[in-house]
Amino acid sequence: MSPSNGTTEAGVPTLGAKLTAEAFGTFLLVFGGVGTALFASHLYTEAGAASGVYVAVALAFGLTVVVGAYAFGPVSGGHFNPAVTVGAAAAGRLPWKDVGPYIIAQIVGGVIASSALVLIGLFGPDGWLKGAQDAGFASNGYGDHSPGGFGLGSVIVIEVILTAIFLYVILGTTHSKRGTPFAGLAIGLTLTLIHLISIPVSNTSVNPARSIAAAVYGGIGPLSQLWVFLVFPVVGALIAGITYKALFDSEKK
């Protein structure tokens, strides 16, 4: 082992290096994506604001994944998302023993990022932080907490489907034999598309760490609905991880 540079003698990153990369990558995702949602316009702080910011928010989440994938992906695989970690383990791409530590690192990185956003808000215009928190702090939700007023059933369906699609793209583009050096770009663009589809429905989770990070400052409403965004992205990821081998990994002998 070479603790000084975070790698083993064979050049494989240590678990500590991987967890640090996951925490930093998730920090970037939440700080960039949720930060854009909060700062780019008044959409998340004033009822009835124009929805043009959806594109900016979708691009912000996608771009943070692109940057994070190339910066930290070579160290940890660039999950930045508990659902991705579970799906990768289900597909045989990650040892199950690493799932718990990865998820903890991701949640910690995300909460630090949302805490940094709160800190910025404390020094913002009078009433800005209270308004952002009263509006849910860009949290995910259904019913009254859905940007478009969509109900629980709609949110469950879209989170399962889109998380599964996200995992299929990740598993395909990072395949050991058929992957592409442009995997980070493809994954980031996919996340952008996912946000364009589902911001009006659930404010787009597909990532329990992102949901936790926002909900801890979003108040009782988002916290009471948080379970949906812990359970169903993971369900979608498990479906994709388990079925990927059967659907796409068979090879002609």
Secondary structure by P-SEA (a helix, b strand, c coil): ccccccccccccccaaaaaaaaaaaaaaaaaaaaaaacccccccccccccccaaaaaaaaaaaaaaaaaaaccccccccccaaaaaaaaaaccccccaaaaaaaaaaaaaaaaaaaaaaaaaacccaaaaaaaaaccccccccccccccccaaaaaaaaaaaaaaaaaaaaaaacccccccaaaaaaaaaaaaaaaaccccccccccaaaaaaaaaaccaaaaaaccccccaaaaaaaaaaaacccccccccc
